[in-house]
Amino acid sequence: MTPRSMIVLTAAVALASLLACNPAPAQEGERLFEERCASCHTPAGTERAAGPGLLGQLSPRAIVAALEDGVMRVEGSDLTTEQRIQVAEYLTRRSYVAEAIPEAALCADPGWTGLDPAAVSWMGFAGNLAGTGYQPPERAGLAASDVPDLQLKWAFAFPGGSNMRTSPAVAGDAALVAGPFGEVVALDMATGCARWSFEADAAIRGAIVLGEGPEGRSTAWFVDSRTNAYAVDLASGSLLWKQKVGWHAAAYGTGSPALYDGRLFVPVSSLEVAVAGDPRYECCTSSGAVAALDAATGEVLWYHRVIPGFPEETGKNGIGTTNWGPSGAAVWSSPTVDPERGLLYAGTGENLTHPTTETSDAILAFDLETGDLAWSFQGTADDAFNMACTQAAYRENCPDPPGPDLDFGMAPMLVTRADGKEILVAGQKSGVVWALDPDDDGAVLWSATVGKGGALGGIHWGMASDGRYAYAPVSDRAAVIVDVHPERELSPGLYALDLMTGEVVWESVPPAEACEGKRGCYSSNSAGAAVIDGVVFAGGLDGVIRAHSTMDGTVIWEFDTTRPVETVGGVPGRGGAIDGPGPVVAGGMLFVNSGYGTFGQMPGNLLLAFGVGDPGGTGN
């Protein structure tokens, strides 16, 4: 893989250009959609499945990728490449093209010969081992007084993308970020041009971590959705090693790896939650997991399966397909390292089938050296749920009774309070924030309900803390499977909680008018947050990034990322919902992902870079 490697157009591109001249493929695409997809995606879709209107906003390449290796992999498994393209072209009314990062977006002089790992100012999902999302002044390079003067410096667009799922890692004068189709690019901080690019085997959803790797080389590590872990030379983008981590056929890589003491800790989730929507599928046999790899070689040092042993037959579903259990408890997010106690913390999701286990919807503590379970805390018991439960038809694999689907989807935060005590803080999709005592096997110190919760409610991707408050973005969309808080209304917004007591100090709700004229727009906060001294940054599903005063939540700066912008190299770009990882503050810059077309939200393909001073690069 050379520094200027480009995505090679496949034979499917040539095929698509021929099909565009023939009306028969369009008719075939419509037939396939009606037979395979319409029951969930029409007439207007659901909170979980987008309708044809929103699907039409995606690129053909994004739809094909979803059918090949994404959440629609089961539906697309017995389709040929030609048929997947036909469905995509029918929905989008556009020809399929596997677009590459153009020459115009590459740096004229890559000029990057190496990097001191000490120059790293941000990496991973939460930016540091403790997962707090806090940037101290020396690494942020941005003060609260600077924030009202932030201006767009440049915007980088990933061709054909509809989801921006990874935040950049920042080292010296470069930012490394992954695109929606497996691209990893090293971007120049000043201009946004690409110094090199690398193509993984599948999409990358977690962030990139940086450090000293094999033979003392500056190295970038990341994991793709097929759970392949990679080590790549930071200077050139060349591959150093690759290792498959998840052993189950449905193993999925979503969370960011964590790097500590020469080991790479990799979370493993599962696509069975979506696969179960097919009543012919024997649901379910996968388990969430965490693995430790030798960062220099990729050797797997230990592998902890959240649900021990192998599931047993539990009966047949309505069409006679064998069911299995227990299963599930996926680890969706990055693990959090606690060097002092020799522990690694991770949150888990719900069980996919009955019987349920005590390690689902839980915070788990693993021994760093061995991977053995040290202790666990369960937020919600008896939660068995999969995507069959959201369908009007084909519900055969839905557990009876279904659970509320209340994962811990964020990395637990290890926070030092004002009194000097370290506590673990984690938000759950139940809308509850939990404070646990890491010195007492996860005993509850306090809990606070800030949302109604639900399948698309509560706290999703991540909170932030500056040691005084915990800042919780709450999604709370109307996708409630089992109402665990019937007394509470939907409560989307950003909440600040006192770390000593859990008391809500202030809240800020995105204004409804920000969604006017935007299809697939929600006045809600789902993405992770980030905080510097005096300011907490939170993006909305309305596409607006807002900077709030940490004192009272007042919005002191905002930017609508759905507005048209000029991009590096002129790549077609658009902003959309801000979801997934939180914004990144490093080296005097603010980086914001824009676009998340899953769950009926506004798609997009932009990484936006803001700074103080006259606009530079290609931003405006």
Backbone torsions as a table, in degrees:
resi	resn	phi	psi	omega
1	MET	NA	115.7	-177.0
2	THR	-87.9	163.6	-179.5
3	PRO	-57.1	-27.6	-178.6
4	ARG	-109.2	27.1	-179.0
5	SER	-59.5	139.6	-179.3
6	MET	-117.9	155.5	176.8
7	ILE	-72.7	122.8	-177.2
8	VAL	-79.0	132.7	177.2
9	LEU	-70.0	130.6	-176.4
10	THR	-85.2	173.1	177.7
11	ALA	-63.0	-23.0	179.4
12	ALA	-64.1	-26.7	179.1
13	VAL	-66.8	-46.5	178.1
14	ALA	-61.4	-40.0	178.2
15	LEU	-61.9	-43.1	-178.0
16	ALA	-62.7	-37.5	-179.6
17	SER	-65.5	-32.8	175.9
18	LEU	-71.1	-40.9	-178.6
19	LEU	-64.6	-30.8	-177.6
20	ALA	-62.9	-22.5	180.0
21	CYS	-90.1	-1.0	-174.1
22	ASN	-123.7	119.5	-178.1
23	PRO	-66.5	-20.2	-177.0
24	ALA	-59.5	-44.4	178.8
25	PRO	-59.6	-36.5	178.5
26	ALA	-62.3	-40.9	177.7
27	GLN	-65.8	-39.1	178.2
28	GLU	-65.5	-39.7	177.4
29	GLY	-61.9	-40.7	177.9
30	GLU	-64.9	-42.6	179.4
31	ARG	-61.7	-45.0	-179.2
32	LEU	-63.8	-41.0	179.1
33	PHE	-63.3	-44.6	-178.7
34	GLU	-63.9	-37.5	-178.0
35	GLU	-77.4	-39.7	-170.0
36	ARG	-100.8	-26.3	-165.4
37	CYS	-124.8	-26.4	-167.7
38	ALA	-62.9	-30.6	-176.3
39	SER	-61.2	-28.6	178.8
40	CYS	-100.4	-30.9	-170.0
41	HIS	-101.0	4.0	177.5
42	THR	-132.4	158.4	1.5
43	PRO	-76.8	-35.0	-176.4
44	ALA	-121.8	6.4	-178.6
45	GLY	82.3	-175.0	179.5
46	THR	-133.0	-177.9	176.1
47	GLU	-61.0	-27.3	-178.2
48	ARG	-95.8	-31.5	-174.9
49	ALA	-122.0	123.9	-178.1
50	ALA	-69.6	147.3	174.3
51	GLY	-79.1	173.2	-177.9
52	PRO	-57.9	-33.5	180.0
53	GLY	-60.8	-47.4	179.1
54	LEU	-72.8	-35.4	176.2
55	LEU	-60.9	-34.3	179.5
56	GLY	-67.8	-16.2	177.3
57	GLN	-82.6	-14.5	178.5
58	LEU	-75.9	165.1	173.6
59	SER	-84.6	152.6	174.1
60	PRO	-54.3	-38.0	-178.8
61	ARG	-64.1	-37.9	-180.0
62	ALA	-66.1	-39.3	179.2
63	ILE	-68.3	-42.5	177.6
64	VAL	-61.9	-41.5	179.5
65	ALA	-63.1	-39.3	178.8
66	ALA	-64.4	-37.6	-180.0
67	LEU	-76.0	-25.6	-178.2
68	GLU	-87.6	-43.4	-169.8
69	ASP	-144.0	9.6	-175.9
70	GLY	-112.3	-151.1	-173.3
71	VAL	-68.0	-17.0	177.9
72	MET	-103.4	24.8	-175.2
73	ARG	-61.3	-37.7	-179.7
74	VAL	-66.9	-47.0	179.6
75	GLU	-60.7	-30.5	-178.5
76	GLY	-96.5	0.3	-171.7
77	SER	-65.1	-34.8	-179.1
78	ASP	-104.0	18.7	171.9
79	LEU	-96.7	146.9	173.8
80	THR	-78.2	166.0	175.7
81	THR	-56.3	-41.4	179.6
82	GLU	-61.1	-41.6	-178.6
83	GLN	-69.3	-38.1	176.7
84	ARG	-61.6	-41.6	177.7
85	ILE	-64.0	-39.7	179.3
86	GLN	-62.3	-42.8	177.1
87	VAL	-62.4	-45.0	-178.3
88	ALA	-63.7	-42.0	-179.7
89	GLU	-70.2	-33.7	176.8
90	TYR	-64.2	-44.7	-176.6
91	LEU	-70.6	-38.1	-173.7
92	THR	-96.8	-15.6	-176.0
93	ARG	58.9	31.1	178.5
94	ARG	-134.6	155.7	178.8
95	SER	-78.8	143.9	179.3
96	TYR	-75.3	128.5	174.5
97	VAL	-141.4	124.5	176.0
98	ALA	-81.9	83.7	-172.2
99	GLU	-70.2	148.7	178.4
100	ALA	-110.5	161.3	170.8
101	ILE	-65.1	120.2	-172.4
102	PRO	-72.6	160.0	178.6
103	GLU	-55.8	-34.7	-177.2
104	ALA	-65.6	-19.7	-180.0
105	ALA	-90.8	-4.0	179.2
106	LEU	-88.3	149.7	178.0
107	CYS	-68.8	137.5	177.7
108	ALA	-62.9	-36.2	176.9
109	ASP	-131.2	99.4	-178.5
110	PRO	-53.9	-40.8	168.2
111	GLY	46.8	45.7	-177.4
112	TRP	-135.8	107.6	-173.1
113	THR	-103.1	-13.1	-179.6
114	GLY	174.7	176.0	-177.4
115	LEU	-154.3	130.9	174.0
116	ASP	-77.4	122.4	179.4
117	PRO	-53.9	-22.0	177.7
118	ALA	-67.7	-14.6	-179.8
119	ALA	-82.5	-4.3	179.8
120	VAL	-68.1	125.6	-179.9
121	SER	-114.1	-9.1	176.0
122	TRP	-165.0	136.3	173.2
123	MET	-160.7	159.8	178.1
124	GLY	78.0	174.9	-173.7
125	PHE	-61.8	-43.2	-175.8
126	ALA	-108.8	-0.8	172.3
127	GLY	92.7	-16.8	178.4
128	ASN	-156.2	170.7	-175.5
129	LEU	-59.9	-35.5	-175.6
130	ALA	-78.5	-11.7	174.8
131	GLY	70.3	25.3	-174.6
132	THR	-85.7	-12.9	-177.0
133	GLY	69.9	12.6	-178.7
134	TYR	-95.7	135.7	174.4
135	GLN	-115.6	119.1	175.7
136	PRO	-69.3	159.8	-174.5
137	PRO	-54.8	-38.5	-175.5
138	GLU	-67.1	-26.9	177.7
139	ARG	-95.7	-31.1	-179.5
140	ALA	-68.4	-43.7	-176.7
141	GLY	65.4	16.8	-175.7
142	LEU	-141.9	125.7	179.1
143	ALA	-101.7	163.2	178.9
144	ALA	-57.7	-35.8	-179.6
145	SER	-68.1	-20.2	178.9
146	ASP	-80.5	-25.8	-167.4
147	VAL	-59.3	-42.6	179.4
148	PRO	-60.9	-16.3	-177.7
149	ASP	-100.1	8.1	179.4
150	LEU	-61.4	136.9	177.1
151	GLN	-134.0	152.5	177.8
152	LEU	-68.1	123.9	178.6
153	LYS	-92.6	-46.1	178.0
154	TRP	-160.6	163.3	178.5
155	ALA	-134.9	130.0	179.1
156	PHE	-111.7	129.1	-178.9
157	ALA	-113.3	135.7	174.5
158	PHE	-92.4	118.4	-174.4
159	PRO	-54.7	128.5	174.0
160	GLY	76.1	4.5	-175.0
161	GLY	-81.1	155.9	175.1
162	SER	-131.2	-8.7	178.7
163	ASN	-132.9	128.7	172.7
164	MET	-107.5	102.8	-168.8
165	ARG	-107.7	-7.0	-177.1
166	THR	-124.8	138.4	174.4
167	SER	-88.0	152.9	-177.9
168	PRO	-75.0	149.8	166.3
169	ALA	-96.0	135.7	-173.6
170	VAL	-116.2	128.9	179.9
171	ALA	-142.3	117.3	-179.7
172	GLY	59.6	-120.1	-177.7
173	ASP	-107.5	27.8	-179.6
174	ALA	-136.4	151.3	175.6
175	ALA	-124.9	127.9	178.9
176	LEU	-104.9	130.3	-177.5
177	VAL	-144.9	150.8	178.6
178	ALA	-104.4	144.9	178.1
179	GLY	-95.5	-176.5	-173.0
180	PRO	-77.7	-9.0	-175.9
181	PHE	-121.6	19.0	178.9
182	GLY	100.9	1.7	177.8
183	GLU	-74.1	138.4	168.9
184	VAL	-123.0	126.3	-177.4
185	VAL	-127.3	145.5	172.8
186	ALA	-102.3	114.1	-174.7
187	LEU	-103.7	139.3	174.7
188	ASP	-69.8	128.3	-175.8
189	MET	-63.5	-33.3	-174.5
190	ALA	-76.7	-38.4	-172.0
191	THR	-118.9	-20.3	-176.7
192	GLY	84.8	2.1	177.5
193	CYS	-71.5	155.9	-176.1
194	ALA	-92.0	122.7	178.5
195	ARG	-80.3	-40.1	172.9
196	TRP	-154.4	164.0	176.0
197	SER	-138.4	151.5	179.4
198	PHE	-134.0	142.9	179.9
199	GLU	-115.0	115.6	175.5
200	ALA	-79.8	173.4	-177.6
201	ASP	-73.7	-21.9	-176.3
202	ALA	-152.1	174.8	-179.9
203	ALA	-59.8	151.3	178.7
204	ILE	-116.0	122.4	-177.7
205	ARG	-105.9	-26.1	177.6
206	GLY	-89.3	171.7	-178.4
207	ALA	-84.1	175.5	-178.5
208	ILE	-101.7	139.6	174.8
209	VAL	-115.9	151.0	-170.4
210	LEU	-128.8	148.7	177.1
211	GLY	173.1	-166.5	178.6
212	GLU	-87.0	123.5	-174.4
213	GLY	-115.9	-143.7	-176.8
214	PRO	-55.0	133.2	176.8
215	GLU	56.0	30.8	177.3
216	GLY	74.7	11.4	-177.1
217	ARG	-81.2	141.6	174.0
218	SER	-65.4	127.5	-165.4
219	THR	-133.9	147.2	171.3
220	ALA	-113.5	132.7	177.4
221	TRP	-117.5	143.5	176.7
222	PHE	-159.8	168.5	-175.9
223	VAL	-132.6	134.1	179.3
224	ASP	-92.1	176.4	-174.6
225	SER	-68.1	-17.2	175.6
226	ARG	-88.4	9.5	-179.2
227	THR	66.7	26.8	168.5
228	ASN	-80.8	125.3	174.5
229	ALA	-96.0	140.4	-176.5
230	TYR	-126.3	145.5	165.9
231	ALA	-119.4	125.4	-174.5
232	VAL	-127.9	137.3	177.7
233	ASP	-62.9	127.0	-173.2
234	LEU	-72.2	-26.5	-178.8
235	ALA	-76.9	-38.6	-170.9
236	SER	-115.1	-19.6	-174.2
237	GLY	82.2	13.8	-179.9
238	SER	-86.0	147.9	-176.7
239	LEU	-74.7	132.2	175.3
240	LEU	-99.7	-44.7	172.3
241	TRP	-159.7	162.5	176.3
242	LYS	-140.8	138.3	-177.1
243	GLN	-141.0	127.1	172.4
244	LYS	-74.6	133.7	-175.8
245	VAL	-108.4	-57.9	-177.8
246	GLY	-73.2	135.4	-175.9
247	TRP	-99.2	-17.2	-179.4
248	HIS	-79.0	150.1	-178.5
249	ALA	-61.5	-29.7	-179.4
250	ALA	-98.6	8.7	179.1
251	ALA	-57.4	139.6	-171.6
252	TYR	-137.8	141.5	178.5
253	GLY	-105.9	112.8	-178.8
254	THR	-122.5	-39.8	-176.8
255	GLY	-84.1	162.6	178.1
256	SER	-78.8	144.2	172.4
257	PRO	-72.3	161.5	174.0
258	ALA	-118.9	141.0	-176.1
259	LEU	-114.9	126.6	177.4
260	TYR	-158.5	130.4	171.2
261	ASP	52.9	44.5	175.8
262	GLY	78.3	10.1	179.1
263	ARG	-125.2	145.9	178.3
264	LEU	-111.1	120.2	-178.4
265	PHE	-100.8	120.1	-169.8
266	VAL	-115.4	122.6	174.9
267	PRO	-83.0	148.8	-179.9
268	VAL	-128.5	124.6	175.5
269	SER	-111.1	-160.6	-174.4
270	SER	-150.7	140.5	174.8
271	LEU	-84.6	-0.8	-179.0
272	GLU	-62.2	-25.0	177.7
273	VAL	-58.4	-32.7	176.2
274	ALA	-91.5	-38.7	-179.5
275	VAL	-57.7	-33.0	-177.2
276	ALA	-61.5	-14.8	177.0
277	GLY	-65.0	-16.3	176.6
278	ASP	-90.0	113.9	-176.5
279	PRO	-64.3	-14.4	177.9
280	ARG	-81.3	-11.5	-176.2
281	TYR	-83.1	133.2	177.9
282	GLU	-77.3	94.7	-174.2
283	CYS	-94.2	132.9	-7.0
284	CYS	-144.6	155.3	-171.9
285	THR	-129.0	-1.5	-176.9
286	SER	-86.4	163.9	175.8
287	SER	-140.6	144.3	169.7
288	GLY	-62.7	159.9	-176.7
289	ALA	-157.5	163.2	168.4
290	VAL	-133.3	135.0	-179.9
291	ALA	-123.7	149.5	173.7
292	ALA	-111.5	126.9	-179.8
293	LEU	-116.6	148.0	169.7
294	ASP	-69.3	118.2	-174.8
295	ALA	-66.1	-21.9	-178.6
296	ALA	-83.9	-29.5	-172.7
297	THR	-123.0	-21.0	-175.2
298	GLY	88.1	-1.9	179.5
299	GLU	-60.6	134.5	177.5
300	VAL	-77.6	118.8	-177.7
301	LEU	-89.5	-40.1	171.6
302	TRP	-154.8	158.2	-177.5
303	TYR	-141.7	114.7	-178.9
304	HIS	-105.7	114.7	175.6
305	ARG	-86.0	121.4	-174.3
306	VAL	-58.8	-40.7	175.8
307	ILE	-102.6	109.4	-174.5
308	PRO	-71.4	158.9	178.0
309	GLY	72.9	-167.6	179.7
310	PHE	-118.2	140.9	-178.0
311	PRO	-63.8	160.1	179.4
312	GLU	-114.3	160.5	176.0
313	GLU	-62.2	135.9	179.2
314	THR	-118.4	1.2	179.6
315	GLY	136.6	-161.7	-179.7
316	LYS	-122.3	149.0	173.7
317	ASN	-85.2	-172.9	-172.3
318	GLY	-63.4	-20.3	178.6
319	ILE	-108.7	11.0	174.6
320	GLY	92.6	7.7	178.2
321	THR	-79.3	137.5	-179.5
322	THR	-67.1	135.6	173.0
323	ASN	-106.1	152.2	-176.6
324	TRP	-132.0	156.4	175.4
325	GLY	-174.1	162.7	-1.2
326	PRO	-77.8	162.7	-178.7
327	SER	-156.0	169.3	174.3
328	GLY	98.3	-137.6	-176.4
329	ALA	55.8	47.6	-179.6
330	ALA	-63.4	149.7	173.5
331	VAL	-102.6	97.8	-173.0
332	TRP	-82.0	-28.4	-169.2
333	SER	-112.2	178.8	179.2
334	SER	-71.6	143.8	171.8
335	PRO	-76.5	158.1	-179.2
336	THR	-114.6	129.2	-175.1
337	VAL	-93.0	134.4	176.0
338	ASP	-123.1	86.6	-175.8
339	PRO	-61.8	-36.9	-175.8
340	GLU	-61.2	-41.4	-178.1
341	ARG	-96.7	-1.8	179.8
342	GLY	66.5	35.5	-175.0
343	LEU	-124.9	160.0	175.3
344	LEU	-129.0	126.3	-177.1
345	TYR	-106.3	142.6	177.5
346	ALA	-148.3	147.1	174.7
347	GLY	-97.7	151.8	-179.4
348	THR	-123.6	163.8	177.4
349	GLY	-97.4	-170.4	-177.1
350	GLU	-75.5	163.7	168.0
351	ASN	-71.7	152.4	179.8
352	LEU	-93.3	-21.8	-178.5
353	THR	-144.5	166.1	169.0
354	HIS	-84.5	150.1	0.3
355	PRO	-76.1	156.8	178.8
356	THR	-87.2	167.6	-177.5
357	THR	-126.3	166.9	-179.8
358	GLU	-83.0	-5.1	-178.7
359	THR	-103.9	8.4	174.2
360	SER	-91.6	155.5	-177.1
361	ASP	46.4	50.1	-169.0
362	ALA	-135.9	162.0	166.5
363	ILE	-104.9	122.8	-177.0
364	LEU	-112.3	143.4	175.9
365	ALA	-115.8	120.9	-178.9
366	PHE	-109.1	148.5	171.0
367	ASP	-69.4	126.6	-176.6
368	LEU	-60.5	-35.8	-174.0
369	GLU	-80.4	-38.4	-171.2
370	THR	-112.1	-21.3	-174.8
371	GLY	83.0	0.8	178.5
372	ASP	-66.6	147.4	178.7
373	LEU	-75.3	122.4	179.3
374	ALA	-89.1	-43.8	175.5
375	TRP	-163.6	166.4	177.7
376	SER	-145.4	150.3	173.8
377	PHE	-127.1	128.3	-179.7
378	GLN	-105.1	125.0	179.2
379	GLY	-82.3	-38.2	179.9
380	THR	-137.7	125.4	179.7
381	ALA	-93.1	158.2	172.6
382	ASP	58.9	39.7	179.7
383	ASP	-101.4	101.8	176.7
384	ALA	-119.5	120.2	-172.8
385	PHE	-156.1	145.5	167.3
386	ASN	-149.7	177.8	-171.4
387	MET	-69.1	-14.9	174.1
388	ALA	-60.0	-27.5	-177.5
389	CYS	-71.5	-14.2	-177.8
390	THR	-97.6	-2.5	-173.9
391	GLN	-94.1	146.1	176.0
392	ALA	-72.0	-34.4	175.8
393	ALA	-123.6	174.2	177.2
394	TYR	56.6	48.5	-179.7
395	ARG	-96.4	13.2	-172.3
396	GLU	-57.0	-31.7	-177.8
397	ASN	-92.1	5.9	177.4
398	CYS	-72.0	127.5	178.5
399	PRO	-59.6	149.4	178.9
400	ASP	-123.6	110.2	0.6
401	PRO	-82.3	155.4	176.9
402	PRO	-77.4	148.6	175.9
403	GLY	-88.5	178.8	-175.6
404	PRO	-84.3	-6.6	-179.8
405	ASP	63.4	67.3	-173.3
406	LEU	-121.3	68.3	-179.9
407	ASP	-62.4	161.4	154.3
408	PHE	-96.2	101.2	-176.1
409	GLY	-96.9	-4.6	-176.3
410	MET	-108.3	160.8	174.4
411	ALA	-73.9	127.3	176.8
412	PRO	-58.1	142.8	179.6
413	MET	-99.6	130.0	173.5
414	LEU	-99.2	105.3	-168.2
415	VAL	-117.7	138.6	172.4
416	THR	-96.1	117.4	-179.6
417	ARG	-74.7	174.7	179.7
418	ALA	-63.0	-27.0	180.0
419	ASP	-86.2	6.0	176.7
420	GLY	89.3	-5.9	-179.4
421	LYS	-83.9	136.8	174.2
422	GLU	-86.2	134.9	177.0
423	ILE	-133.9	157.4	173.1
424	LEU	-98.7	130.0	178.9
425	VAL	-123.2	129.3	-179.2
426	ALA	-143.6	136.7	176.2
427	GLY	-101.5	147.1	-175.3
428	GLN	-121.9	158.3	176.6
429	LYS	-66.5	-7.0	172.5
430	SER	-72.0	-9.7	-174.1
431	GLY	85.2	9.7	-178.8
432	VAL	-104.8	135.2	170.8
433	VAL	-102.5	129.0	-177.2
434	TRP	-112.2	137.4	170.6
435	ALA	-113.2	120.6	-174.8
436	LEU	-116.6	154.1	-179.3
437	ASP	-98.5	108.7	-179.7
438	PRO	-69.8	-13.0	177.9
439	ASP	-92.1	-1.4	-178.9
440	ASP	-135.0	45.2	175.7
441	ASP	52.1	39.1	174.4
442	GLY	78.2	21.5	177.5
443	ALA	-60.0	143.8	-177.2
444	VAL	-74.4	124.8	174.3
445	LEU	-89.3	-43.1	172.1
446	TRP	-163.0	162.9	172.5
447	SER	-140.6	151.6	-178.9
448	ALA	-141.9	131.2	177.3
449	THR	-93.2	117.8	-178.7
450	VAL	-117.7	-3.2	179.9
451	GLY	-147.7	165.5	175.5
452	LYS	-74.0	-32.9	179.2
453	GLY	81.8	178.1	-179.3
454	GLY	140.8	-176.9	-177.9
455	ALA	-58.6	-34.7	176.2
456	LEU	-120.8	27.5	-177.4
457	GLY	-118.0	-176.3	178.3
458	GLY	68.0	-150.4	-177.2
459	ILE	-97.8	128.3	-174.2
460	HIS	-104.6	-72.6	-161.5
461	TRP	-97.6	-28.9	-178.5
462	GLY	166.7	147.5	174.0
463	MET	-106.4	-178.2	175.4
464	ALA	-143.1	157.1	178.6
465	SER	-150.5	140.6	175.8
466	ASP	-106.7	12.0	-179.4
467	GLY	92.8	-14.9	176.4
468	ARG	-104.6	-50.9	179.5
469	TYR	-121.2	158.3	166.0
470	ALA	-107.4	131.9	-175.9
471	TYR	-107.6	117.4	-172.2
472	ALA	-115.8	111.0	170.9
473	PRO	-76.0	130.6	-177.8
474	VAL	-118.1	125.5	-177.4
475	SER	-81.2	-62.5	176.8
476	ASP	47.6	65.7	169.4
477	ARG	-96.7	165.6	-172.1
478	ALA	-80.0	62.2	177.1
479	ALA	-131.0	67.9	-175.7
480	VAL	-101.3	114.6	-179.9
481	ILE	-79.3	-53.4	174.8
482	VAL	-128.7	123.5	-175.3
483	ASP	-79.9	104.0	-179.3
484	VAL	-88.5	-10.4	177.1
485	HIS	-131.9	67.0	-176.0
486	PRO	-62.2	-22.1	-178.7
487	GLU	-79.5	-8.8	-172.3
488	ARG	-112.4	139.0	173.9
489	GLU	-79.8	164.6	172.6
490	LEU	-56.0	134.6	-171.6
491	SER	-134.1	57.5	-179.4
492	PRO	-68.6	155.6	177.3
493	GLY	143.9	-167.1	178.6
494	LEU	-115.4	129.4	-175.7
495	TYR	-120.9	139.1	172.9
496	ALA	-108.7	126.0	-178.1
497	LEU	-118.3	137.2	175.9
498	ASP	-67.6	125.4	-176.3
499	LEU	-67.9	-22.8	-179.3
500	MET	-76.4	-37.4	-170.7
501	THR	-122.0	-20.2	-173.4
502	GLY	84.8	1.2	179.6
503	GLU	-65.3	136.9	175.8
504	VAL	-75.0	119.3	-177.1
505	VAL	-88.5	-42.1	175.2
506	TRP	-156.3	163.1	175.1
507	GLU	-141.4	152.2	179.1
508	SER	-136.9	123.5	-177.1
509	VAL	-106.5	128.1	177.8
510	PRO	-58.4	136.0	-178.3
511	PRO	-69.3	139.1	-178.0
512	ALA	-62.1	-30.8	-176.6
513	GLU	-65.7	-17.8	177.8
514	ALA	-66.3	-16.8	-179.9
515	CYS	-95.5	-1.4	-176.9
516	GLU	-61.9	126.9	178.9
517	GLY	78.8	8.5	-178.5
518	LYS	-114.3	120.5	176.4
519	ARG	-79.4	137.5	-179.3
520	GLY	73.6	29.5	-176.9
521	CYS	-105.3	139.9	-179.9
522	TYR	-134.5	135.4	177.3
523	SER	-83.1	83.3	-168.3
524	SER	-159.3	156.5	174.6
525	ASN	-115.6	120.6	179.5
526	SER	-124.5	-33.5	-177.5
527	ALA	-66.8	160.7	174.5
528	GLY	-63.5	163.0	-179.9
529	ALA	-112.5	165.2	175.0
530	ALA	-140.1	149.8	-175.3
531	VAL	-139.3	139.9	167.9
532	ILE	-120.3	175.8	-179.7
533	ASP	-59.1	114.2	174.4
534	GLY	93.6	-13.1	-174.4
535	VAL	-140.0	133.7	171.6
536	VAL	-116.3	130.7	-178.8
537	PHE	-101.7	132.4	179.4
538	ALA	-144.8	131.2	177.4
539	GLY	-96.3	152.9	-177.6
540	GLY	-113.7	159.1	171.9
541	LEU	-69.1	-4.4	172.4
542	ASP	-86.4	1.8	178.1
543	GLY	83.9	7.7	-177.4
544	VAL	-105.3	129.4	171.6
545	ILE	-93.7	130.5	-176.5
546	ARG	-125.8	143.0	173.3
547	ALA	-108.1	121.7	-176.9
548	HIS	-109.4	141.8	169.5
549	SER	-64.3	133.4	178.6
550	THR	-71.8	-14.1	-178.7
551	MET	-74.6	-45.6	-173.4
552	ASP	-140.1	3.2	178.5
553	GLY	84.8	-0.5	179.5
554	THR	-57.0	136.0	177.3
555	VAL	-79.2	118.5	-178.1
556	ILE	-104.7	-10.0	177.0
557	TRP	-164.7	146.4	175.6
558	GLU	-153.9	159.0	179.9
559	PHE	-148.5	128.3	178.2
560	ASP	-85.2	107.1	-175.4
561	THR	-76.3	-5.4	177.8
562	THR	-86.2	-5.7	178.3
563	ARG	-71.9	151.6	-179.4
564	PRO	-62.8	139.1	176.2
565	VAL	-137.8	154.7	172.4
566	GLU	-82.4	138.7	-176.8
567	THR	-113.8	159.7	176.4
568	VAL	-58.9	126.5	178.2
569	GLY	74.4	3.2	177.9
570	GLY	71.3	20.3	178.5
571	VAL	-66.3	133.6	177.6
572	PRO	-56.5	125.6	-176.4
573	GLY	-140.5	153.3	175.5
574	ARG	-150.8	147.2	175.1
575	GLY	-93.0	164.9	-179.7
576	GLY	-157.4	-146.6	178.9
577	ALA	-62.6	142.0	173.9
578	ILE	-98.6	110.1	-176.6
579	ASP	-145.2	169.7	-179.9
580	GLY	84.1	-133.3	-174.1
581	PRO	-67.3	156.2	178.2
582	GLY	-76.5	169.8	175.3
583	PRO	-66.0	163.4	-178.5
584	VAL	-121.0	131.0	174.0
585	VAL	-115.9	119.2	-178.3
586	ALA	-163.8	142.1	175.0
587	GLY	58.3	31.6	179.6
588	GLY	79.3	10.2	-177.9
589	MET	-121.9	154.7	171.0
590	LEU	-117.3	124.0	179.2
591	PHE	-111.0	134.1	-176.2
592	VAL	-134.4	128.0	171.6
593	ASN	-81.7	142.4	177.9
594	SER	-138.2	118.4	178.6
595	GLY	126.2	118.1	176.9
596	TYR	-154.2	94.7	-171.8
597	GLY	-83.9	-0.3	178.6
598	THR	-76.2	154.5	176.6
599	PHE	61.1	35.4	175.1
600	GLY	71.3	18.7	-177.4
601	GLN	-93.9	174.2	-177.3
602	MET	-74.5	120.0	178.6
603	PRO	-73.4	164.3	176.6
604	GLY	-177.6	172.4	-173.5
605	ASN	-144.4	32.6	-171.7
606	LEU	-111.8	142.9	160.6
607	LEU	-112.0	120.0	-177.5
608	LEU	-106.4	136.2	-179.3
609	ALA	-119.3	123.8	-178.7
610	PHE	-115.1	148.9	175.3
611	GLY	-152.4	178.5	-179.5
612	VAL	-100.5	137.7	179.9
613	GLY	115.8	-169.9	-178.0
614	ASP	-64.4	140.7	177.4
615	PRO	-55.0	140.0	179.3
616	GLY	-129.5	-168.7	178.6
617	GLY	55.3	-132.7	-178.8
618	THR	-117.0	11.3	177.3
619	GLY	-76.7	172.2	175.9
620	ASN	-146.4	NA	NA
